[in-house]
Amino acid sequence: MSKNKAAPKQNTHNQFGTLPEWDLSDLYPGTDSTEFKNDLDKAIKDAASFEGSFKGNLETMAKGGSLIEAILAFEAISDLTGRIGSFAYLNYAKNTADPDRAKFLGDCQEALTDLSSKLIFFSLELNRIDDKILDEALAAPGDLARYKPWFDELRKAKPYQLEDRVEELFHEKSVTGRGAWNRLFDETMAGLKFNIKGEELGLEATLTLMTDKNGKNRKRAFKGVVSTMVDNQRLFTHITNVLAKDKEISDRWRGFEDIADSRHMANSVEREVVDALESSVREAYPRLSHRYYAMKAKWFGKDKLNAWDRNAPLPTSDARIYDWHSAQDIVLEAYGNFSPYLAEVAAPFFNSGWIDGPVTPGKSPGAFAHPTVPSAHPYLMLNYLGKTRDVMTLAHELGHGVHQVLAAGQGALMAPTPLTLAETASVFGEMLTFRSLLNKTTDPKKRFALLSSKVEDMLNTVVRQISFYTFERKVHTARRKGELKTEELNQMWLETSAESLGPAIKLNKGYEIFWTYIPHFIHSPFYVYAYAFGDCLVNSLYAKYEESSEGFAERYFDLLKAGGSKHHSELLAPFGLDAKDPKFWSLGLSMIEGLIDELEQTQPV
């Protein structure tokens, strides 16, 4: 994305108004700053001191009631190294094409890996403490009891731990292994150019063009993606093969039974819950995506939609551009209508350098919310182009940011939220904003188009992400039998896409290569089901909110403030929800189905 002409570098003031940019000085004044160098030196010394003070002594400390000293020291180091790593990554994300930023990130990652190798013993040794001794230490009066949820999660990894030297080897080689391949993917993607009618665009602009009102532009964007990704298919096939094999090696050594079990453990969710989610959504494909896309094809006067028309806006959709000030007002008003407190927590993001909005050369594509560390604050990255979906993206990422702010009180060890709950605030914030916009839209044509756009977003979040999860399962299962050719990966993509999208979507020649640019397959294998989990969870939550709003906000904020300190079952119980109950998924999916019903009963306009 180093030369993005369709979405040119945005000045500080343009058609979108004044777009905010990051101020990373809340972390460090600069890459050469004394503060950064001092903190990195401190982290290195603290890690060595930690190892010298606590290695080999943890069981004795647990018996003597002083284990809390090690926990607090470890948490302080975690916050410090998290701050350093966050700064290096965010600085890089601003311009991934800049070799100086890439080098700075690489050097920081190596330094953090080296120093953290001195901390590996900690979790391993803690898990070797006899259960009875540790239980007694956690039950004793004092601050250690507060960390019981963290210990509970740590103990889940006990059966999969390896001996210390092997763990150290895995850890140190991550820089030249998975980490290196991830960086290669990122830098390759950032540098790719897509030829659209003689103009070179970046990935973000090209994908945006695939939602353009002009069908010719959508087709050109589709062909541009196909051409460039086919040219690079050998590289992406190789990266996929290497990383799938890397994961298989790690899983085999650790003894994980299922290819996704390590992700489920990290997410603090049971395999049967995810299996229930996947099967429920796949069973609902005909009632959801198949049905909707057949309706949409009729609206466009066709029997089938081309692949590049799947996300096409309706001819009557609202094509207006929202400037930044308008987007801010829309989202904060929607948040405030739910609860003034929610808007109050969100407000600082807009005037404190916590959001980066403009599309600029080399900037990471897409959008994300980076939690950094509890002692600082989150940073949101957008590539703001003023469309309704960009407003929704702002609402989504802001939800993440609010969640991260509220969970910060749990501290560096328990603030991080498992992925299954990490999408709760983001999707809920998006739903609040959608409902606010819908309630204000009186024009029947625009209302119909807005409703259909929301259905498509929900299908992309639930149906498409479960389709991605199914695709990943195929890939990782097949990779265990040998290296995969591009044609095999393409076929798996076509099979899962056809199943999820249904007969009303034509998978045009070239569509088979579209798996190549999905970053989650590279960075976080099996992450994708968290989106569907979060969307169905929020749909169920929102249904409860509509039933009775009394006391709902308070329970909702308690859920967000818990961070990773409670299991999802405990956090959902106050709402009368249970993810193990099939009715939970039915309730979430029924909301999507209800919106499709509304569209079907309304005369297309």
JOWOJO-V26824 format. One record per backbone hydrogen bond with DSSP energy under -1.0 kcal/mol. NH is the residue of the N-H (numbers start at 1). CO is the residue of the C=O. If there is no record, write none. Layout:
NH_CO + NH_CO
This chain:
2_190 + 5_200 + 10_359 + 14_17 + 17_14 + 23_353 + 27_24 + 28_24 + 33_30 + 37_33 + 38_34 + 39_35 + 40_36 + 41_37 + 42_38 + 43_39 + 44_40 + 45_41 + 46_42 + 47_43 + 48_44 + 49_45 + 50_46 + 51_47 + 52_48 + 53_49 + 54_50 + 55_51 + 57_54 + 61_57 + 62_58 + 63_59 + 64_60 + 66_61 + 69_66 + 71_67 + 72_68 + 73_69 + 74_70 + 75_71 + 76_72 + 77_73 + 78_74 + 79_75 + 80_76 + 81_77 + 82_78 + 83_79 + 84_80 + 85_81 + 86_82 + 87_83 + 88_84 + 89_85 + 90_86 + 91_87 + 92_88 + 93_89 + 94_90 + 95_92 + 96_362 + 98_95 + 102_98 + 103_99 + 104_100 + 105_101 + 106_102 + 107_103 + 108_104 + 109_105 + 110_106 + 111_107 + 112_108 + 113_109 + 114_110 + 115_111 + 116_112 + 118_115 + 119_116 + 122_119 + 124_120 + 125_121 + 126_122 + 127_123 + 129_126 + 134_130 + 135_131 + 136_132 + 137_133 + 138_134 + 139_135 + 140_136 + 146_143 + 147_144 + 148_145 + 151_147 + 152_148 + 153_149 + 154_150 + 155_151 + 157_154 + 158_155 + 160_157 + 161_158 + 167_163 + 168_164 + 169_165 + 170_166 + 171_167 + 172_168 + 173_169 + 177_173 + 179_174 + 181_177 + 182_178 + 183_179 + 184_180 + 185_181 + 186_182 + 187_183 + 188_184 + 189_185 + 190_186 + 191_187 + 194_201 + 196_199 + 199_196 + 201_194 + 206_202 + 207_203 + 208_204 + 209_205 + 211_208 + 212_209 + 218_214 + 219_215 + 220_216 + 221_217 + 222_218 + 223_219 + 224_220 + 225_221 + 226_222 + 227_223 + 228_224 + 229_225 + 230_226 + 231_227 + 232_228 + 233_230 + 236_232 + 237_233 + 238_234 + 239_235 + 240_236 + 241_237 + 242_238 + 243_239 + 244_240 + 245_241 + 246_242 + 247_243 + 248_244 + 249_245 + 250_246 + 251_247 + 252_248 + 253_249 + 254_250 + 255_251 + 256_251 + 261_258 + 264_260 + 265_261 + 266_262 + 267_263 + 269_264 + 274_270 + 275_271 + 276_272 + 277_273 + 278_274 + 279_275 + 280_276 + 281_277 + 282_278 + 283_279 + 284_280 + 288_284 + 290_285 + 292_288 + 293_289 + 294_290 + 295_291 + 296_292 + 297_293 + 298_294 + 299_295 + 300_296 + 301_298 + 302_297 + 305_504 + 309_306 + 310_307 + 312_309 + 317_314 + 322_386 + 324_16 + 327_323 + 328_324 + 329_325 + 330_326 + 331_327 + 332_328 + 333_329 + 334_330 + 335_331 + 336_332 + 337_333 + 338_334 + 339_335 + 343_339 + 344_340 + 345_341 + 346_342 + 347_343 + 349_346 + 350_347 + 356_380 + 357_20 + 362_1 + 363_360 + 364_93 + 368_381 + 370_379 + 376_373 + 379_370 + 380_354 + 381_368 + 382_356 + 384_357 + 391_387 + 392_388 + 393_389 + 394_390 + 395_391 + 396_392 + 397_393 + 398_394 + 399_395 + 400_396 + 401_397 + 402_398 + 403_399 + 404_400 + 405_401 + 406_402 + 407_403 + 410_407 + 411_408 + 415_411 + 421_418 + 422_418 + 424_421 + 427_423 + 428_424 + 429_425 + 430_426 + 431_427 + 432_428 + 433_429 + 434_430 + 435_431 + 436_432 + 437_433 + 438_434 + 439_435 + 440_436 + 447_443 + 448_444 + 449_445 + 450_446 + 451_447 + 452_448 + 453_449 + 454_450 + 455_451 + 456_452 + 457_453 + 458_454 + 459_455 + 460_456 + 461_457 + 462_458 + 464_459 + 466_462 + 467_463 + 468_464 + 469_465 + 470_466 + 471_467 + 472_468 + 473_469 + 474_470 + 475_471 + 476_472 + 477_473 + 478_474 + 479_475 + 481_478 + 482_479 + 489_485 + 490_486 + 491_487 + 492_488 + 493_489 + 494_490 + 495_491 + 496_492 + 497_493 + 498_494 + 499_495 + 500_496 + 501_497 + 502_498 + 505_502 + 506_305 + 508_506 + 511_508 + 513_510 + 514_511 + 516_513 + 518_515 + 523_519 + 524_520 + 527_524 + 530_527 + 531_528 + 533_529 + 534_530 + 535_531 + 536_532 + 537_533 + 538_534 + 539_535 + 540_536 + 541_537 + 542_538 + 543_539 + 544_540 + 545_541 + 546_542 + 547_543 + 548_544 + 552_549 + 555_551 + 556_552 + 557_553 + 558_554 + 559_555 + 560_556 + 561_557 + 562_558 + 563_560 + 564_414 + 565_562 + 571_567 + 572_568 + 573_569 + 575_572 + 576_573 + 577_572 + 581_578 + 584_581 + 586_582 + 587_583 + 588_584 + 589_585 + 590_586 + 593_589 + 594_590 + 595_591 + 596_592 + 597_593 + 598_594 + 599_595 + 600_596 + 601_597
